[in-house]
Amino acid sequence: MKKILVVCGNGLGSSFIVEMNVKTVLSQLGVEADVSHTDLTTAKSEKADIYLGSKDLISNLDDGTRTIIGLTNILDQNELKAALESHLS
């Protein structure tokens, strides 16, 4: 099972909302994954298969070893679904 880590600046509000949206989209796709959310600092030391967040923030985690999904609009479920489909297929 893949682990998806949703990241925002404080790890409280927006990442929690996106986590719920990720779970909804994964349910629609029939995909099981371990989804959680955290702040940017914690994410740097936490292991996950996919790191997901806003493009401007999540780029801070891109060290060439991580799979990063940067969203232009973190509340756009169509963008989220397309991004997850391309990374989970």
Biopython code that builds the backbone (N, CA, C, O; Angstrom):
import numpy as np
from Bio.PDB.StructureBuilder import StructureBuilder

atoms = [
    (1, "MET", "N", (0.841, -1.174, 0.000)),
    (1, "MET", "CA", (0.000, 0.000, 0.000)),
    (1, "MET", "C", (0.892, 1.246, 0.000)),
    (1, "MET", "O", (1.831, 1.354, 0.788)),
    (2, "LYS", "N", (0.577, 2.179, -0.900)),
    (2, "LYS", "CA", (1.365, 3.409, -0.988)),
    (2, "LYS", "C", (1.011, 4.358, 0.153)),
    (2, "LYS", "O", (-0.116, 4.381, 0.648)),
    (3, "LYS", "N", (2.005, 5.132, 0.547)),
    (3, "LYS", "CA", (1.783, 6.157, 1.552)),
    (3, "LYS", "C", (1.823, 7.514, 0.859)),
    (3, "LYS", "O", (2.785, 7.850, 0.170)),
    (4, "ILE", "N", (0.756, 8.284, 1.059)),
    (4, "ILE", "CA", (0.659, 9.629, 0.482)),
    (4, "ILE", "C", (0.672, 10.630, 1.632)),
    (4, "ILE", "O", (-0.140, 10.541, 2.553)),
    (5, "LEU", "N", (1.582, 11.565, 1.572)),
    (5, "LEU", "CA", (1.703, 12.580, 2.608)),
    (5, "LEU", "C", (1.305, 13.935, 2.026)),
    (5, "LEU", "O", (1.937, 14.436, 1.096)),
    (6, "VAL", "N", (0.255, 14.513, 2.588)),
    (6, "VAL", "CA", (-0.216, 15.833, 2.153)),
    (6, "VAL", "C", (0.457, 16.877, 3.035)),
    (6, "VAL", "O", (0.429, 16.785, 4.263)),
    (7, "VAL", "N", (1.062, 17.871, 2.391)),
    (7, "VAL", "CA", (1.906, 18.827, 3.112)),
    (7, "VAL", "C", (1.391, 20.253, 2.928)),
    (7, "VAL", "O", (1.016, 20.656, 1.827)),
    (8, "CYS", "N", (1.382, 21.010, 4.030)),
    (8, "CYS", "CA", (1.142, 22.457, 3.950)),
    (8, "CYS", "C", (2.084, 23.134, 4.941)),
    (8, "CYS", "O", (2.871, 22.464, 5.610)),
    (9, "GLY", "N", (2.008, 24.429, 5.034)),
    (9, "GLY", "CA", (2.930, 25.189, 5.857)),
    (9, "GLY", "C", (2.880, 24.835, 7.327)),
    (9, "GLY", "O", (3.918, 24.676, 7.969)),
    (10, "ASN", "N", (1.682, 24.711, 7.860)),
    (10, "ASN", "CA", (1.524, 24.425, 9.285)),
    (10, "ASN", "C", (1.042, 23.014, 9.586)),
    (10, "ASN", "O", (1.053, 22.592, 10.743)),
    (11, "GLY", "N", (0.622, 22.284, 8.570)),
    (11, "GLY", "CA", (0.169, 20.913, 8.775)),
    (11, "GLY", "C", (-1.158, 20.804, 9.496)),
    (11, "GLY", "O", (-1.445, 19.784, 10.122)),
    (12, "LEU", "N", (-1.961, 21.833, 9.415)),
    (12, "LEU", "CA", (-3.218, 21.828, 10.160)),
    (12, "LEU", "C", (-4.436, 21.939, 9.238)),
    (12, "LEU", "O", (-5.164, 20.963, 9.058)),
    (13, "GLY", "N", (-4.659, 23.106, 8.660)),
    (13, "GLY", "CA", (-5.899, 23.373, 7.939)),
    (13, "GLY", "C", (-5.949, 22.856, 6.521)),
    (13, "GLY", "O", (-6.681, 21.912, 6.223)),
    (14, "SER", "N", (-5.176, 23.468, 5.646)),
    (14, "SER", "CA", (-5.299, 23.127, 4.228)),
    (14, "SER", "C", (-4.851, 21.700, 3.942)),
    (14, "SER", "O", (-5.453, 21.028, 3.105)),
    (15, "SER", "N", (-3.823, 21.227, 4.607)),
    (15, "SER", "CA", (-3.392, 19.847, 4.342)),
    (15, "SER", "C", (-4.437, 18.842, 4.829)),
    (15, "SER", "O", (-4.591, 17.770, 4.243)),
    (16, "PHE", "N", (-5.150, 19.186, 5.895)),
    (16, "PHE", "CA", (-6.211, 18.292, 6.376)),
    (16, "PHE", "C", (-7.360, 18.238, 5.374)),
    (16, "PHE", "O", (-7.913, 17.169, 5.117)),
    (17, "ILE", "N", (-7.720, 19.395, 4.806)),
    (17, "ILE", "CA", (-8.791, 19.439, 3.800)),
    (17, "ILE", "C", (-8.385, 18.640, 2.570)),
    (17, "ILE", "O", (-9.175, 17.863, 2.033)),
    (18, "VAL", "N", (-7.133, 18.840, 2.124)),
    (18, "VAL", "CA", (-6.661, 18.110, 0.938)),
    (18, "VAL", "C", (-6.580, 16.615, 1.236)),
    (18, "VAL", "O", (-6.874, 15.801, 0.360)),
    (19, "GLU", "N", (-6.190, 16.241, 2.446)),
    (19, "GLU", "CA", (-6.161, 14.827, 2.825)),
    (19, "GLU", "C", (-7.544, 14.206, 2.648)),
    (19, "GLU", "O", (-7.669, 13.109, 2.104)),
    (20, "MET", "N", (-8.575, 14.902, 3.104)),
    (20, "MET", "CA", (-9.938, 14.391, 2.939)),
    (20, "MET", "C", (-10.296, 14.269, 1.465)),
    (20, "MET", "O", (-10.931, 13.299, 1.051)),
    (21, "ASN", "N", (-9.879, 15.276, 0.660)),
    (21, "ASN", "CA", (-10.143, 15.215, -0.783)),
    (21, "ASN", "C", (-9.387, 14.064, -1.443)),
    (21, "ASN", "O", (-9.917, 13.406, -2.338)),
    (22, "VAL", "N", (-8.152, 13.820, -1.004)),
    (22, "VAL", "CA", (-7.373, 12.695, -1.551)),
    (22, "VAL", "C", (-8.090, 11.381, -1.249)),
    (22, "VAL", "O", (-8.206, 10.520, -2.120)),
    (23, "LYS", "N", (-8.565, 11.228, -0.024)),
    (23, "LYS", "CA", (-9.271, 9.997, 0.351)),
    (23, "LYS", "C", (-10.533, 9.818, -0.477)),
    (23, "LYS", "O", (-10.866, 8.698, -0.866)),
    (24, "THR", "N", (-11.239, 10.912, -0.749)),
    (24, "THR", "CA", (-12.447, 10.842, -1.580)),
    (24, "THR", "C", (-12.094, 10.401, -2.991)),
    (24, "THR", "O", (-12.748, 9.520, -3.550)),
    (25, "VAL", "N", (-11.065, 11.008, -3.569)),
    (25, "VAL", "CA", (-10.658, 10.672, -4.938)),
    (25, "VAL", "C", (-10.162, 9.229, -5.011)),
    (25, "VAL", "O", (-10.495, 8.510, -5.953)),
    (26, "LEU", "N", (-9.381, 8.806, -4.042)),
    (26, "LEU", "CA", (-8.885, 7.421, -4.045)),
    (26, "LEU", "C", (-10.046, 6.433, -3.958)),
    (26, "LEU", "O", (-10.022, 5.382, -4.598)),
    (27, "SER", "N", (-11.055, 6.770, -3.170)),
    (27, "SER", "CA", (-12.239, 5.918, -3.078)),
    (27, "SER", "C", (-12.927, 5.820, -4.434)),
    (27, "SER", "O", (-13.348, 4.741, -4.849)),
    (28, "GLN", "N", (-13.039, 6.962, -5.124)),
    (28, "GLN", "CA", (-13.650, 6.969, -6.458)),
    (28, "GLN", "C", (-12.851, 6.126, -7.442)),
    (28, "GLN", "O", (-13.415, 5.491, -8.333)),
    (29, "LEU", "N", (-11.529, 6.126, -7.272)),
    (29, "LEU", "CA", (-10.650, 5.378, -8.181)),
    (29, "LEU", "C", (-10.519, 3.909, -7.770)),
    (29, "LEU", "O", (-9.980, 3.095, -8.520)),
    (30, "GLY", "N", (-11.011, 3.579, -6.583)),
    (30, "GLY", "CA", (-10.887, 2.211, -6.087)),
    (30, "GLY", "C", (-9.478, 1.860, -5.671)),
    (30, "GLY", "O", (-9.066, 0.703, -5.763)),
    (31, "VAL", "N", (-8.733, 2.860, -5.209)),
    (31, "VAL", "CA", (-7.338, 2.667, -4.812)),
    (31, "VAL", "C", (-7.225, 2.823, -3.300)),
    (31, "VAL", "O", (-7.783, 3.755, -2.722)),
    (32, "GLU", "N", (-6.501, 1.905, -2.664)),
    (32, "GLU", "CA", (-6.250, 2.015, -1.232)),
    (32, "GLU", "C", (-4.862, 2.589, -1.013)),
    (32, "GLU", "O", (-3.903, 2.200, -1.679)),
    (33, "ALA", "N", (-4.765, 3.512, -0.081)),
    (33, "ALA", "CA", (-3.477, 4.107, 0.260)),
    (33, "ALA", "C", (-3.545, 4.623, 1.687)),
    (33, "ALA", "O", (-4.618, 4.911, 2.216)),
    (34, "ASP", "N", (-2.375, 4.730, 2.292)),
    (34, "ASP", "CA", (-2.257, 5.322, 3.614)),
    (34, "ASP", "C", (-2.046, 6.823, 3.399)),
    (34, "ASP", "O", (-1.007, 7.237, 2.885)),
    (35, "VAL", "N", (-3.022, 7.631, 3.788)),
    (35, "VAL", "CA", (-2.971, 9.076, 3.547)),
    (35, "VAL", "C", (-2.925, 9.801, 4.886)),
    (35, "VAL", "O", (-3.724, 9.527, 5.782)),
    (36, "SER", "N", (-1.984, 10.724, 5.010)),
    (36, "SER", "CA", (-1.912, 11.547, 6.208)),
    (36, "SER", "C", (-1.447, 12.942, 5.815)),
    (36, "SER", "O", (-1.083, 13.179, 4.663)),
    (37, "HIS", "N", (-1.459, 13.864, 6.772)),
    (37, "HIS", "CA", (-1.031, 15.233, 6.475)),
    (37, "HIS", "C", (-0.038, 15.710, 7.534)),
    (37, "HIS", "O", (-0.019, 15.227, 8.666)),
    (38, "THR", "N", (0.772, 16.660, 7.129)),
    (38, "THR", "CA", (1.772, 17.203, 8.058)),
    (38, "THR", "C", (2.258, 18.562, 7.569)),
    (38, "THR", "O", (1.841, 19.043, 6.515)),
    (39, "ASP", "N", (3.135, 19.167, 8.338)),
    (39, "ASP", "CA", (3.736, 20.442, 7.951)),
    (39, "ASP", "C", (5.018, 20.193, 7.151)),
    (39, "ASP", "O", (5.548, 19.082, 7.113)),
    (40, "LEU", "N", (5.494, 21.259, 6.517)),
    (40, "LEU", "CA", (6.652, 21.141, 5.632)),
    (40, "LEU", "C", (7.905, 20.650, 6.361)),
    (40, "LEU", "O", (8.626, 19.799, 5.840)),
    (41, "THR", "N", (8.167, 21.166, 7.538)),
    (41, "THR", "CA", (9.376, 20.776, 8.276)),
    (41, "THR", "C", (9.361, 19.293, 8.623)),
    (41, "THR", "O", (10.364, 18.604, 8.438)),
    (42, "THR", "N", (8.241, 18.797, 9.120)),
    (42, "THR", "CA", (8.130, 17.380, 9.469)),
    (42, "THR", "C", (8.222, 16.509, 8.227)),
    (42, "THR", "O", (8.805, 15.425, 8.269)),
    (43, "ALA", "N", (7.653, 16.972, 7.129)),
    (43, "ALA", "CA", (7.664, 16.190, 5.892)),
    (43, "ALA", "C", (9.073, 15.907, 5.397)),
    (43, "ALA", "O", (9.314, 14.892, 4.744)),
    (44, "LYS", "N", (10.007, 16.804, 5.709)),
    (44, "LYS", "CA", (11.386, 16.621, 5.245)),
    (44, "LYS", "C", (12.039, 15.376, 5.839)),
    (44, "LYS", "O", (12.977, 14.831, 5.259)),
    (45, "SER", "N", (11.546, 14.926, 6.992)),
    (45, "SER", "CA", (12.137, 13.744, 7.621)),
    (45, "SER", "C", (11.189, 12.545, 7.630)),
    (45, "SER", "O", (11.525, 11.492, 8.172)),
    (46, "GLU", "N", (10.024, 12.699, 7.042)),
    (46, "GLU", "CA", (9.045, 11.607, 7.033)),
    (46, "GLU", "C", (9.068, 10.901, 5.682)),
    (46, "GLU", "O", (9.129, 11.547, 4.636)),
    (47, "LYS", "N", (9.020, 9.573, 5.714)),
    (47, "LYS", "CA", (9.042, 8.782, 4.486)),
    (47, "LYS", "C", (7.640, 8.612, 3.933)),
    (47, "LYS", "O", (6.695, 8.346, 4.676)),
    (48, "ALA", "N", (7.511, 8.768, 2.617)),
    (48, "ALA", "CA", (6.243, 8.542, 1.927)),
    (48, "ALA", "C", (6.550, 8.186, 0.477)),
    (48, "ALA", "O", (7.629, 8.485, -0.034)),
    (49, "ASP", "N", (5.599, 7.554, -0.168)),
    (49, "ASP", "CA", (5.765, 7.247, -1.596)),
    (49, "ASP", "C", (5.471, 8.477, -2.444)),
    (49, "ASP", "O", (6.105, 8.696, -3.476)),
    (50, "ILE", "N", (4.500, 9.285, -2.000)),
    (50, "ILE", "CA", (4.107, 10.482, -2.733)),
    (50, "ILE", "C", (3.932, 11.626, -1.736)),
    (50, "ILE", "O", (3.291, 11.473, -0.696)),
    (51, "TYR", "N", (4.519, 12.776, -2.078)),
    (51, "TYR", "CA", (4.334, 13.997, -1.300)),
    (51, "TYR", "C", (3.470, 14.928, -2.133)),
    (51, "TYR", "O", (3.764, 15.166, -3.305)),
    (52, "LEU", "N", (2.409, 15.454, -1.540)),
    (52, "LEU", "CA", (1.436, 16.238, -2.297)),
    (52, "LEU", "C", (1.164, 17.555, -1.579)),
    (52, "LEU", "O", (1.029, 17.587, -0.356)),
    (53, "GLY", "N", (1.084, 18.639, -2.345)),
    (53, "GLY", "CA", (0.782, 19.941, -1.762)),
    (53, "GLY", "C", (0.762, 21.001, -2.841)),
    (53, "GLY", "O", (0.835, 20.682, -4.028)),
    (54, "SER", "N", (0.663, 22.260, -2.443)),
    (54, "SER", "CA", (0.664, 23.344, -3.420)),
    (54, "SER", "C", (2.034, 23.424, -4.080)),
    (54, "SER", "O", (3.053, 23.141, -3.451)),
    (55, "LYS", "N", (2.050, 23.812, -5.352)),
    (55, "LYS", "CA", (3.300, 23.831, -6.121)),
    (55, "LYS", "C", (4.386, 24.667, -5.463)),
    (55, "LYS", "O", (5.544, 24.253, -5.401)),
    (56, "ASP", "N", (4.011, 25.844, -4.972)),
    (56, "ASP", "CA", (5.023, 26.741, -4.409)),
    (56, "ASP", "C", (5.632, 26.190, -3.129)),
    (56, "ASP", "O", (6.794, 26.467, -2.830)),
    (57, "LEU", "N", (4.874, 25.425, -2.380)),
    (57, "LEU", "CA", (5.369, 24.888, -1.112)),
    (57, "LEU", "C", (6.057, 23.537, -1.281)),
    (57, "LEU", "O", (7.131, 23.301, -0.726)),
    (58, "ILE", "N", (5.432, 22.660, -2.048)),
    (58, "ILE", "CA", (5.924, 21.283, -2.146)),
    (58, "ILE", "C", (7.265, 21.219, -2.876)),
    (58, "ILE", "O", (8.010, 20.252, -2.716)),
    (59, "SER", "N", (7.576, 22.235, -3.671)),
    (59, "SER", "CA", (8.857, 22.245, -4.386)),
    (59, "SER", "C", (10.037, 22.264, -3.405)),
    (59, "SER", "O", (11.152, 21.902, -3.778)),
    (60, "ASN", "N", (9.801, 22.680, -2.163)),
    (60, "ASN", "CA", (10.851, 22.669, -1.147)),
    (60, "ASN", "C", (11.286, 21.258, -0.772)),
    (60, "ASN", "O", (12.356, 21.069, -0.195)),
    (61, "LEU", "N", (10.460, 20.268, -1.097)),
    (61, "LEU", "CA", (10.789, 18.877, -0.778)),
    (61, "LEU", "C", (11.460, 18.155, -1.944)),
    (61, "LEU", "O", (11.932, 17.028, -1.792)),
    (62, "ASP", "N", (11.499, 18.804, -3.105)),
    (62, "ASP", "CA", (12.006, 18.151, -4.307)),
    (62, "ASP", "C", (13.531, 18.120, -4.297)),
    (62, "ASP", "O", (14.196, 19.072, -4.706)),
    (63, "ASP", "N", (14.064, 16.997, -3.820)),
    (63, "ASP", "CA", (15.517, 16.820, -3.787)),
    (63, "ASP", "C", (15.981, 15.813, -4.829)),
    (63, "ASP", "O", (17.137, 15.391, -4.824)),
    (64, "GLY", "N", (15.075, 15.431, -5.719)),
    (64, "GLY", "CA", (15.407, 14.482, -6.769)),
    (64, "GLY", "C", (15.182, 13.035, -6.375)),
    (64, "GLY", "O", (15.276, 12.145, -7.221)),
    (65, "THR", "N", (14.884, 12.781, -5.101)),
    (65, "THR", "CA", (14.657, 11.410, -4.646)),
    (65, "THR", "C", (13.188, 11.151, -4.320)),
    (65, "THR", "O", (12.774, 9.997, -4.212)),
    (66, "ARG", "N", (12.408, 12.199, -4.165)),
    (66, "ARG", "CA", (11.011, 12.053, -3.764)),
    (66, "ARG", "C", (10.084, 12.192, -4.967)),
    (66, "ARG", "O", (10.392, 12.887, -5.935)),
    (67, "THR", "N", (8.929, 11.504, -4.879)),
    (67, "THR", "CA", (7.868, 11.711, -5.860)),
    (67, "THR", "C", (6.984, 12.829, -5.335)),
    (67, "THR", "O", (6.365, 12.713, -4.277)),
    (68, "ILE", "N", (6.939, 13.905, -6.092)),
    (68, "ILE", "CA", (6.256, 15.126, -5.681)),
    (68, "ILE", "C", (5.070, 15.390, -6.601)),
    (68, "ILE", "O", (5.192, 15.293, -7.822)),
    (69, "ILE", "N", (3.924, 15.724, -6.012)),
    (69, "ILE", "CA", (2.782, 16.205, -6.794)),
    (69, "ILE", "C", (2.497, 17.629, -6.333)),
    (69, "ILE", "O", (2.076, 17.852, -5.198)),
    (70, "GLY", "N", (2.729, 18.580, -7.218)),
    (70, "GLY", "CA", (2.449, 19.979, -6.926)),
    (70, "GLY", "C", (1.152, 20.398, -7.581)),
    (70, "GLY", "O", (0.981, 20.241, -8.790)),
    (71, "LEU", "N", (0.246, 20.925, -6.795)),
    (71, "LEU", "CA", (-1.058, 21.343, -7.304)),
    (71, "LEU", "C", (-1.094, 22.863, -7.450)),
    (71, "LEU", "O", (-0.604, 23.594, -6.589)),
    (72, "THR", "N", (-1.681, 23.327, -8.556)),
    (72, "THR", "CA", (-1.871, 24.762, -8.757)),
    (72, "THR", "C", (-2.977, 25.272, -7.842)),
    (72, "THR", "O", (-2.829, 26.314, -7.204)),
    (73, "ASN", "N", (-4.090, 24.536, -7.780)),
    (73, "ASN", "CA", (-5.213, 24.876, -6.913)),
    (73, "ASN", "C", (-5.487, 23.666, -6.021)),
    (73, "ASN", "O", (-6.036, 22.667, -6.485)),
    (74, "ILE", "N", (-5.115, 23.750, -4.763)),
    (74, "ILE", "CA", (-5.214, 22.575, -3.885)),
    (74, "ILE", "C", (-6.649, 22.155, -3.613)),
    (74, "ILE", "O", (-6.879, 21.048, -3.127)),
    (75, "LEU", "N", (-7.620, 23.013, -3.915)),
    (75, "LEU", "CA", (-9.016, 22.663, -3.678)),
    (75, "LEU", "C", (-9.721, 22.163, -4.935)),
    (75, "LEU", "O", (-10.903, 21.825, -4.886)),
    (76, "ASP", "N", (-9.011, 22.112, -6.056)),
    (76, "ASP", "CA", (-9.586, 21.646, -7.322)),
    (76, "ASP", "C", (-9.509, 20.113, -7.365)),
    (76, "ASP", "O", (-8.439, 19.539, -7.566)),
    (77, "GLN", "N", (-10.651, 19.474, -7.174)),
    (77, "GLN", "CA", (-10.664, 18.008, -7.127)),
    (77, "GLN", "C", (-10.380, 17.384, -8.485)),
    (77, "GLN", "O", (-9.881, 16.261, -8.552)),
    (78, "ASN", "N", (-10.691, 18.093, -9.575)),
    (78, "ASN", "CA", (-10.373, 17.552, -10.901)),
    (78, "ASN", "C", (-8.858, 17.513, -11.114)),
    (78, "ASN", "O", (-8.332, 16.531, -11.638)),
    (79, "GLU", "N", (-8.161, 18.567, -10.715)),
    (79, "GLU", "CA", (-6.693, 18.593, -10.810)),
    (79, "GLU", "C", (-6.092, 17.509, -9.922)),
    (79, "GLU", "O", (-5.161, 16.809, -10.320)),
    (80, "LEU", "N", (-6.637, 17.381, -8.715)),
    (80, "LEU", "CA", (-6.155, 16.372, -7.781)),
    (80, "LEU", "C", (-6.340, 14.967, -8.350)),
    (80, "LEU", "O", (-5.429, 14.140, -8.291)),
    (81, "LYS", "N", (-7.517, 14.706, -8.896)),
    (81, "LYS", "CA", (-7.810, 13.382, -9.450)),
    (81, "LYS", "C", (-6.874, 13.061, -10.614)),
    (81, "LYS", "O", (-6.345, 11.952, -10.696)),
    (82, "ALA", "N", (-6.668, 14.019, -11.509)),
    (82, "ALA", "CA", (-5.779, 13.795, -12.658)),
    (82, "ALA", "C", (-4.351, 13.521, -12.186)),
    (82, "ALA", "O", (-3.670, 12.648, -12.725)),
    (83, "ALA", "N", (-3.906, 14.266, -11.186)),
    (83, "ALA", "CA", (-2.539, 14.078, -10.672)),
    (83, "ALA", "C", (-2.380, 12.710, -10.018)),
    (83, "ALA", "O", (-1.376, 12.030, -10.227)),
    (84, "LEU", "N", (-3.362, 12.314, -9.236)),
    (84, "LEU", "CA", (-3.276, 11.006, -8.572)),
    (84, "LEU", "C", (-3.346, 9.874, -9.588)),
    (84, "LEU", "O", (-2.616, 8.889, -9.474)),
    (85, "GLU", "N", (-4.226, 10.012, -10.585)),
    (85, "GLU", "CA", (-4.330, 8.968, -11.610)),
    (85, "GLU", "C", (-3.001, 8.779, -12.327)),
    (85, "GLU", "O", (-2.603, 7.646, -12.600)),
    (86, "SER", "N", (-2.315, 9.864, -12.633)),
    (86, "SER", "CA", (-1.059, 9.742, -13.381)),
    (86, "SER", "C", (0.067, 9.156, -12.529)),
    (86, "SER", "O", (0.997, 8.553, -13.063)),
    (87, "HIS", "N", (-0.011, 9.328, -11.211)),
    (87, "HIS", "CA", (1.049, 8.812, -10.344)),
    (87, "HIS", "C", (0.746, 7.431, -9.760)),
    (87, "HIS", "O", (1.650, 6.764, -9.256)),
    (88, "LEU", "N", (-0.489, 7.005, -9.820)),
    (88, "LEU", "CA", (-0.851, 5.718, -9.213)),
    (88, "LEU", "C", (-1.097, 4.623, -10.250)),
    (88, "LEU", "O", (-1.324, 3.471, -9.883)),
    (89, "SER", "N", (-1.056, 4.960, -11.519)),
    (89, "SER", "CA", (-1.317, 3.931, -12.538)),
    (89, "SER", "C", (-0.046, 3.283, -13.011)),
    (89, "SER", "O", (-0.085, 2.398, -13.866)),
]
sb = StructureBuilder()
sb.init_structure("model")
sb.init_model(0)
sb.init_chain("A")
sb.init_seg("    ")
for serial, (resi, resn, name, xyz) in enumerate(atoms, 1):
    if name == "N":
        sb.init_residue(resn, " ", resi, " ")
    sb.init_atom(name, np.array(xyz, "f"), 0.0, 1.0, " ", f" {name:<3s}", serial, name[0])
structure = sb.get_structure()
